[in-house]
């Protein structure tokens, strides 16, 4: 139930990564887009979604691993953006990137649904 702006279809020319455990089972995923200047210099990375398998005992580390991958080890001086991260639906990711990585919200969005009958 993530907003349409963060769905894979909205991430044109984006990339995706999955995390697998030792048995080869997928335990998390992220998708993102790298943005470049006209000269070809990496300027920003926008992460649209990053999730660990719900209830996985190592969920926090999975989110940290994926985020580290997406932002290339935090080694480049670029802008790092997570445009919309649902607080409830992505609670583990939200808490992990806020508490462990120091990301802070700069805007909030209201998510509304209308049920048709």
C-alpha positions in Angstrom: 0.0 0.0 0.0 2.8 2.4 -0.8 1.9 5.6 -2.7 2.0 5.4 -6.5 5.0 7.7 -6.6 7.1 5.0 -5.0 5.8 2.0 -7.0 8.3 0.5 -9.4 6.4 1.7 -12.5 7.1 5.3 -11.4 10.8 4.8 -11.1 11.7 5.3 -14.8 15.3 4.1 -15.6 15.7 2.9 -12.0 17.5 0.0 -10.5 16.5 -2.8 -8.1 18.4 -5.0 -5.7 17.3 -8.0 -3.7 18.9 -9.5 -0.6 19.0 -13.2 -0.2 19.8 -15.3 2.9 22.3 -18.2 3.0 19.6 -20.6 1.6 18.9 -18.3 -1.3 15.6 -17.1 -0.1 14.8 -13.4 -0.9 14.6 -11.5 2.4 14.5 -7.9 1.2 14.5 -5.6 -1.7 15.0 -2.0 -2.7 14.6 0.1 -5.8 16.2 3.4 -6.6 17.3 5.8 -9.2 20.7 7.4 -9.6 20.7 10.9 -11.1 23.6 12.5 -12.9 24.7 16.0 -13.9 24.8 16.8 -17.7 28.5 16.2 -17.4 27.9 12.6 -16.1 28.8 13.2 -12.5 26.7 11.3 -9.9 24.7 14.0 -8.1 21.9 12.2 -6.3 20.3 8.9 -5.5 16.6 8.6 -4.8 15.5 5.4 -3.0 11.8 4.7 -3.6 11.3 1.6 -1.5 13.4 -0.6 0.8 11.9 -3.4 2.7 12.9 -6.5 4.7 10.8 -9.6 4.7 8.1 -8.9 7.3 8.9 -10.6 10.6 12.4 -11.6 9.6 14.6 -11.8 12.7 17.4 -9.9 11.0 15.2 -7.3 9.4 17.1 -4.3 10.7 20.4 -5.5 9.3 18.7 -6.3 6.0 17.4 -2.7 5.7 20.9 -1.4 6.7 22.6 -3.7 4.1 20.2 -2.6 1.3 20.4 1.1 2.2 24.2 0.9 2.2 24.1 -0.8 -1.2 21.7 1.8 -2.7 23.7 4.7 -1.4 27.0 3.1 -2.4 28.4 2.9 1.0 27.7 6.6 1.7 31.1 7.4 0.2 30.2 9.9 -2.4 29.2 13.5 -1.7 25.7 13.3 -3.2 22.2 14.1 -2.3 20.4 11.1 -0.8 16.6 11.2 -0.9 13.9 8.9 0.2 10.8 10.9 -1.0 8.0 9.1 0.6 8.4 6.5 3.4 5.1 5.4 5.0 5.6 5.5 8.8 3.3 2.6 9.6 3.5 0.3 6.5 7.3 0.7 6.4 7.9 1.0 10.2 11.1 -1.1 10.3 12.7 0.8 7.4 11.5 4.1 8.8 12.9 3.5 12.3 16.1 2.0 11.0 17.1 4.8 8.7 16.1 7.4 11.2 17.8 5.9 14.3 20.8 4.2 12.8 21.5 6.3 9.7 20.3 9.8 10.8 17.9 10.5 8.1 15.3 13.1 9.0 12.0 14.0 7.4 11.8 17.3 5.7 8.1 17.1 4.6 5.1 15.0 5.4 2.4 13.7 3.2 -1.1 12.5 4.0 -2.2 9.2 2.5 -5.9 9.0 1.8 -8.0 6.2 0.3 -11.6 6.3 -1.0 -13.5 3.1 -1.1 -15.9 2.8 -4.0 -19.2 0.9 -3.3 
